[in-house]
Amino acid sequence: MLVLAIESSCDETAVALLDSASGQAVRLIDEVISSQTNIHELYGGVVPELAAREHLHNLPLLVDGIMQKTRVSWSDIGLLAVTRGPGLKGCLLIGMDFAKGISVGTGIPLLGVNHIEGHVLAPMLDNPELHFPYLALIVSGGHTEIVAVRDVGSYSIVARTIDDAAGEAFDKSANLLGLAYPGGAKLAALADSATAAIPKEFELPKVMREAEGFSFSGLKTAIALLIKKKGAHIAQDPQAQALLAKSIQSSIVETLIHKLKLAISQTGLRNVALSGGVSANRALRAAAAAIPGVRVYTPSALHCMDNAAMIGYVGLKRFERGERNTLDISALSRWPVETLQLGNP
């Protein structure tokens, strides 16, 4: 069965085609992701209305392009999977209404997919040897969560973002360092370029070690104060800037790994899946892989970011278990992953 998947929860418009034969691994036929970075970088962050307009412009072009490229006809497709939430409401509505229109015109069944569940299961798409149960550390722009994954539709939250997520901490810290939006990856590259040890004057506090959940707001404040204090010195010394970036990255990664170790101890699960945009971070991957007795699984680089392949994968797995949606389903800007159950939501 072929699945056409659509993702439009934030500032990436993505379309994918997947194939599944009974008893075989899911095969990704083709995918395309259109980023809006060049639009939103002018404003230093995502502008929801502009993002929605870009989805409206891009979706027909991407779907038509992938259909022509793969020479797939509408009669070949057995399922439309589309991101229903969480995300920016206007962006979600564009993707869902577009998918509903296709469903009405073709009769293809429609299934709304949880974006975070996409990240939770994304490592399985690229690692067929990964099996339930496992721990998923989702580290994306606005979400940082550790989820105990027992099966499709069986999730329990071990730790979750209280305020600023890890991705926000990377991006906001990069902005404080004067790096262009989106700065998280630029900060990580700058940090990786530093070979010297972090000097004592650049050491940052260890945050949220005892409290439940994740919070990086205090770290962000500490970084802002440090940059204000050392601003002139950092601006004139590229090595100092790289060392501060290294300190920022180390503090964020240390917090994630500390919470991950607690979750491993609490649940007894030794298989760990990293996903979300920050899961591409080399320092985070290395630190997770260094945890004794733990096996780490990661998606491909493309599937760390928001993508339609993971949406199609989740949609297919739920469809195979008998789940269906009607055309009256609504977009959900908030949709906690632990509330998901098999069957119509």
C-alpha positions in Angstrom: 0.0 0.0 0.0 1.2 3.5 -0.9 0.9 6.4 1.6 1.0 10.1 0.7 2.1 12.1 3.7 1.9 15.8 4.4 3.7 17.8 7.1 3.0 21.5 7.7 3.1 22.1 11.4 5.6 25.0 11.4 8.0 26.3 8.8 8.8 23.3 6.7 6.5 22.1 4.0 7.1 18.4 3.5 5.6 15.7 1.3 6.6 12.0 1.2 5.5 8.8 -0.5 5.9 5.5 1.4 5.3 1.9 0.5 4.5 -1.0 2.7 4.0 -4.7 1.9 2.6 -7.0 4.6 5.4 -8.4 6.7 8.0 -6.2 5.2 9.8 -3.0 6.3 8.3 0.3 5.3 10.0 1.7 2.2 10.4 5.4 1.5 9.8 5.9 -2.2 10.6 9.7 -2.2 10.3 12.8 -0.1 10.8 16.5 -0.4 11.1 19.2 2.2 10.8 22.9 1.4 12.3 25.1 4.1 11.2 28.7 4.8 14.4 29.8 6.5 15.2 32.5 4.0 11.8 34.1 4.8 11.8 34.0 8.6 15.4 34.9 9.1 14.5 38.5 8.3 12.4 38.5 11.5 14.6 36.4 13.7 12.0 33.7 14.1 8.9 32.1 12.6 6.1 34.4 11.6 3.0 32.1 11.7 1.0 34.0 9.0 3.9 34.0 6.6 4.5 30.3 7.3 0.9 29.4 6.5 0.9 31.4 3.3 4.1 29.6 2.2 2.4 26.2 2.9 -0.5 27.2 0.8 1.8 28.1 -2.1 4.2 25.1 -1.7 1.9 22.2 -1.1 0.2 21.9 -4.6 3.7 22.2 -6.2 5.3 19.6 -4.0 2.5 17.1 -4.2 2.3 17.5 -8.0 6.1 17.3 -8.3 6.4 14.1 -6.3 3.5 12.4 -8.1 5.0 13.2 -11.5 8.6 12.2 -10.4 7.5 8.8 -9.1 4.8 8.3 -11.8 2.3 7.3 -9.1 -1.4 7.8 -9.8 -4.0 8.6 -7.3 -5.5 5.2 -7.7 -2.2 3.7 -6.4 -2.5 5.5 -3.0 -4.3 3.8 -0.2 -3.9 6.4 2.6 -3.4 10.1 3.1 -1.5 10.9 6.3 -1.4 14.5 7.4 -0.1 16.3 10.5 -3.0 17.2 12.7 -1.0 18.7 15.6 0.6 20.0 17.7 1.9 23.0 15.9 0.9 26.5 14.6 -2.8 26.4 14.0 -2.8 28.2 10.7 -0.1 26.0 9.3 -1.8 22.9 10.4 -5.1 24.0 8.8 -3.4 24.5 5.5 -2.0 21.0 5.4 -5.2 19.4 6.8 -7.6 21.2 4.4 -5.4 20.4 1.5 -5.4 16.7 2.4 -9.1 16.8 3.0 -9.6 18.2 -0.5 -7.6 15.3 -2.0 -9.6 12.8 0.1 -12.9 14.3 -1.1 -11.8 14.3 -4.7 -10.3 10.8 -4.8 -12.0 8.8 -2.0 -8.6 8.0 -0.4 -8.9 7.5 3.4 -7.5 10.2 5.6 -5.6 10.0 8.9 -4.5 12.9 11.1 -1.1 12.2 12.8 0.4 13.6 15.9 3.6 15.5 15.1 5.4 14.4 18.3 4.4 10.8 17.7 6.1 11.2 14.4 9.4 12.1 16.1 8.8 9.3 18.7 8.6 6.6 15.9 10.9 8.3 13.3 14.0 6.3 14.5 12.1 3.1 13.6 11.8 4.2 10.0 15.6 4.3 9.6 16.4 1.5 12.0 14.2 -1.5 11.3 16.1 -3.4 14.1 14.7 -1.0 16.7 11.8 -2.7 18.5 9.4 -1.9 21.4 9.9 -1.0 24.2 12.4 1.9 24.2 13.0 5.4 25.6 12.6 8.3 23.1 14.3 11.6 23.8 12.6 14.1 21.6 14.6 17.3 21.3 13.1 19.7 18.7 12.6 23.4 18.6 9.7 23.8 21.0 9.6 20.3 22.6 11.9 18.5 24.9 10.4 15.2 26.2 11.5 11.8 27.3 8.9 9.2 26.5 8.6 5.6 27.4 7.5 3.9 24.2 5.7 0.6 24.7 3.9 0.3 21.4 2.2 2.4 18.8 -0.3 4.4 20.8 1.2 3.4 24.2 3.3 6.2 25.6 4.1 7.6 29.0 5.9 10.9 29.7 9.0 10.6 31.9 10.1 14.2 31.6 8.8 17.2 29.7 9.6 20.9 28.9 8.4 23.3 31.6 9.3 26.4 29.8 12.1 26.9 27.2 13.0 23.7 25.3 16.5 22.7 24.4 16.1 23.8 20.8 15.0 27.2 22.0 18.0 27.4 24.3 20.3 26.8 21.4 18.6 29.3 19.1 18.2 32.0 21.8 21.8 31.6 22.9 23.0 31.8 19.3 21.0 35.1 18.9 22.7 36.5 22.0 26.1 35.6 20.4 25.0 37.5 17.3 24.6 34.4 15.1 22.0 34.7 12.3 18.6 32.8 12.7 18.2 29.9 12.8 21.3 29.9 15.0 21.2 26.6 16.9 23.2 24.6 14.3 25.6 27.5 13.8 26.2 27.6 17.6 26.9 23.8 17.6 29.3 24.2 14.7 31.1 27.0 16.5 31.2 24.9 19.7 32.7 21.9 17.8 35.5 24.2 16.4 36.8 24.9 20.0 39.6 22.6 20.9 40.7 24.1 24.2 39.1 23.3 27.5 36.3 25.6 28.7 37.9 28.3 31.0 36.4 28.8 34.4 35.1 32.2 33.6 32.9 30.7 30.9 31.4 27.9 33.1 27.7 27.9 33.3 25.3 26.6 36.0 23.9 23.1 36.0 20.1 23.6 35.7 17.1 21.6 36.8 19.0 18.6 38.1 16.6 17.9 41.0 13.3 19.3 39.7 11.1 17.3 37.4 11.0 18.2 33.7 13.2 20.4 31.6 13.7 24.1 31.9 16.4 26.1 30.2 15.2 29.6 31.0 17.6 30.0 33.9 20.5 28.9 31.7 19.5 31.4 29.1 19.5 34.2 31.7 23.0 33.1 32.9 24.2 33.1 29.3 22.8 36.6 28.8 24.5 37.9 31.9 27.8 36.3 31.0 27.7 37.8 27.5 26.9 41.2 28.9 29.8 41.0 31.3 32.3 39.6 28.7 30.7 41.2 25.6 33.6 43.3 24.3 36.1 40.6 25.0 34.0 37.9 23.2 33.2 40.1 20.2 36.9 40.8 19.6 38.1 37.2 20.1 36.8 34.4 17.8 38.4 31.8 20.1 36.6 33.2 23.1 33.3 33.1 21.2 33.9 29.5 20.2 34.7 28.5 23.8 31.6 30.2 25.1 29.6 28.4 22.4 31.2 25.2 23.6 30.2 26.0 27.2 26.6 26.6 26.2 26.4 23.4 24.2 28.0 21.4 27.0 25.5 22.8 29.6 22.5 22.0 27.4 23.8 18.5 26.5 24.7 17.8 30.1 21.2 18.6 31.3 19.7 16.3 28.6 22.0 13.4 29.4 21.4 13.8 33.2 17.7 13.5 32.7 18.1 10.7 30.2 20.2 8.7 32.7 17.5 9.2 35.4 14.9 8.0 32.9 16.9 4.9 32.1 17.3 4.1 35.8 13.6 4.7 36.4 12.2 2.6 33.6 14.9 0.0 33.1 14.8 0.6 29.3 18.2 0.3 27.7 17.3 1.1 24.1 17.2 4.8 23.5 16.0 6.7 20.4 17.0 10.3 19.8 14.9 12.4 17.5 13.9 16.0 16.7 16.2 18.7 15.2 18.6 18.8 18.1 19.2 15.0 17.9 21.5 15.8 14.9 23.8 17.5 17.4 27.1 15.6 17.4 27.9 16.3 21.1 24.5 15.0 22.2 24.8 11.8 20.1 28.3 11.2 21.5 27.2 11.7 25.1 24.2 9.5 24.7 26.3 6.7 23.1 28.8 6.9 26.0 26.1 5.9 28.6 27.2 2.4 29.8 25.0 -0.5 28.7 22.8 1.7 26.4 22.2 1.3 22.7 21.3 4.5 20.9 19.2 4.8 17.7 19.0 8.0 15.6 17.1 8.9 12.5 18.9 10.0 9.3 19.9 13.6 9.3 16.9 14.5 7.1 14.5 12.8 9.5 15.8 14.6 12.5 14.1 17.8 11.2 10.3 18.1 10.6 9.5 15.8 7.7 6.6 14.0 6.1 8.2 10.6 6.1 7.7 10.2 9.8 4.1 11.3 9.5 3.5 8.7 6.8 5.2 6.0 8.9 2.9 6.8 11.9 -0.1 7.0 9.7 0.6 3.7 8.1 1.2 1.9 11.5 -2.1 3.3 12.9 -4.0 2.5 9.7 -2.8 -1.1 9.8 -4.2 -1.3 13.3 -7.7 -0.3 12.1 -7.6 3.5 12.7 -9.6 5.8 10.5 -10.6 9.5 10.6 -13.6 11.3 9.1 -13.4 14.6 7.3 -14.7 16.6 10.3 -11.5 16.2 12.3 -10.0 19.5 13.5 -6.5 20.8 13.8 -5.0 20.6 17.3 -2.4 23.2 18.2 -1.9 21.3 21.5 -2.1 17.5 21.5 0.0 15.7 24.2 1.4 12.5 22.9 0.6 10.5 26.0 -3.2 11.1 25.3 -3.0 9.1 22.1 -4.9 5.8 22.0 -5.4 3.5 19.1 -8.8 4.1 17.4 -10.4 7.3 16.3 -9.1 10.2 18.5 
